[in-house]
Amino acid sequence: MISLIGTYECKMDAKGRLMMPTAFKKQLSTVLQDGFVVKRSVFQSCLEVYPMQEWNLVMAKINKLNRFVKKNNDFIRRFTAGVKIVEVDATGRMLIPKDLCQFAELSKDIVLSSAVSIIEIWDKEKYEKVIDDSVVDFADLAEEVMGNIELDELS
């Protein structure tokens, strides 16, 4: 499993191309040639970039869902809506499809932020607002999510 680290401010050109930060390219060096899947986030108006091996792990779980259960079928359709395969070119650029740029309302100034095994792509203003809005509640959230986990369970 990949574990990414870092948050980087970048520029995106008018065609939707962004330069992959060097730190991410180094962390992803063993899987860079496999390509990536970019999709809409489930909970936020940002994009999620999955290294192909991480995407395959998620899809293995989704493929176990019974497609004859309407709720499962609806989830699969929505989870995979707008999914695209993207690659990092020889110059280190990644092209984000226009429809996904529109979904996330990406402007020229963007933020690439690690989220464990994926990278989130945010419009810079939206990212700053989400981070600022959650500061007040973060202590409570941290306690609720991580407070019941014993330290030895984390290792």
C-alpha positions in Angstrom: 0.0 0.0 0.0 1.2 3.5 -0.9 1.4 6.1 1.8 1.8 9.6 0.4 3.0 12.7 2.3 2.7 16.3 1.3 0.6 19.3 0.3 1.7 21.4 -2.6 0.5 24.5 -4.3 0.6 24.3 -8.1 -0.6 26.1 -11.2 -2.9 24.6 -13.8 -2.8 25.9 -17.4 -5.8 26.7 -19.5 -5.8 23.2 -21.0 -6.1 21.6 -17.6 -2.4 20.5 -17.3 -0.6 20.6 -14.0 3.0 19.8 -13.2 3.2 16.8 -10.8 5.3 18.0 -7.8 8.7 16.4 -7.7 8.1 15.0 -4.1 5.0 13.1 -5.3 6.9 11.9 -8.4 9.6 10.5 -6.1 7.1 8.9 -3.8 5.2 7.3 -6.8 8.3 6.4 -8.8 7.6 2.7 -8.7 4.0 3.1 -10.0 4.3 6.2 -12.1 4.4 4.3 -15.4 1.1 2.4 -14.5 -1.0 5.6 -14.7 -3.7 7.0 -12.5 -7.4 7.2 -12.1 -8.9 10.5 -11.4 -12.5 10.9 -10.1 -14.9 13.1 -8.3 -14.6 13.0 -4.5 -17.6 11.5 -2.7 -17.7 14.0 0.1 -16.1 17.2 -1.2 -15.9 19.3 -4.4 -12.4 18.2 -5.2 -10.8 15.4 -7.3 -9.2 12.2 -6.2 -6.2 10.8 -8.0 -5.6 7.1 -7.4 -2.4 5.3 -8.5 -3.6 2.4 -10.6 -2.6 -0.2 -8.0 -4.7 1.6 -5.3 -7.6 1.9 -7.7 -7.5 -1.8 -8.4 -7.6 -2.5 -4.6 -10.8 -0.3 -4.3 -12.4 -1.9 -7.4 -11.7 -5.4 -6.0 -13.8 -4.4 -3.0 -16.5 -2.8 -5.1 -16.6 -5.9 -7.4 -17.8 -8.0 -4.5 -21.0 -6.0 -4.2 -24.1 -7.7 -5.5 -25.2 -5.7 -8.5 -28.8 -7.1 -8.1 -29.2 -5.0 -5.0 -30.4 -1.6 -6.2 -28.5 0.4 -3.5 -25.3 -1.3 -4.5 -25.9 -0.6 -8.2 -26.7 3.1 -7.5 -23.5 3.4 -5.4 -21.3 1.9 -8.1 -22.8 4.2 -10.7 -22.2 7.3 -8.6 -18.8 6.2 -7.3 -17.5 5.7 -10.8 -19.2 8.6 -12.5 -16.8 10.7 -14.5 -13.8 8.3 -13.8 -10.9 8.8 -16.2 -7.5 7.3 -16.7 -4.7 9.8 -16.8 -0.9 9.6 -17.1 2.1 11.7 -16.2 3.8 12.6 -19.5 7.6 12.7 -20.1 7.8 16.3 -18.9 6.0 15.5 -15.6 2.6 17.0 -16.5 -0.8 15.5 -15.9 -3.9 16.5 -18.0 -7.1 16.7 -15.9 -10.2 16.3 -18.1 -12.4 19.4 -18.6 -15.5 17.8 -17.1 -13.6 17.0 -13.9 -12.1 20.5 -13.7 -15.6 21.9 -13.9 -16.9 19.6 -11.2 -14.2 20.7 -8.8 -14.3 24.3 -10.0 -10.6 24.3 -10.5 -8.9 27.6 -11.3 -5.3 28.4 -12.2 -4.2 28.1 -8.5 -4.7 24.6 -7.2 -3.5 22.4 -4.2 -2.4 18.8 -4.4 -2.7 17.2 -1.0 -1.9 13.7 0.1 -4.8 11.7 1.6 -3.1 8.5 2.7 -2.8 6.5 -0.6 -4.4 9.1 -3.0 -3.9 12.7 -4.0 -6.7 15.2 -3.7 -6.8 18.1 -6.2 -8.4 21.2 -4.9 -9.0 24.7 -6.0 -6.7 26.7 -3.7 -9.4 29.0 -2.3 -11.7 26.0 -1.6 -8.9 24.1 0.0 -8.0 26.9 2.4 -11.7 27.4 3.3 -12.2 23.7 4.1 -9.1 23.6 6.2 -10.0 26.8 8.0 -13.6 25.7 8.6 -12.6 22.4 10.1 -9.9 23.8 12.5 -12.6 24.5 15.1 -14.0 21.0 15.0 -10.8 19.1 14.4 -10.1 18.3 18.1 -13.5 16.7 18.5 -13.2 14.9 15.2 -9.8 13.5 16.1 -11.1 12.2 19.4 -14.2 10.6 17.8 -12.2 9.0 14.9 -9.0 8.0 16.7 -9.8 8.2 20.4 -11.0 4.6 20.8 -8.1 3.1 19.0 -5.4 1.6 21.2 -1.9 2.7 20.2 -0.8 -0.9 19.6 -3.6 -1.3 17.1 -2.0 1.5 15.0 1.3 -0.4 14.6 
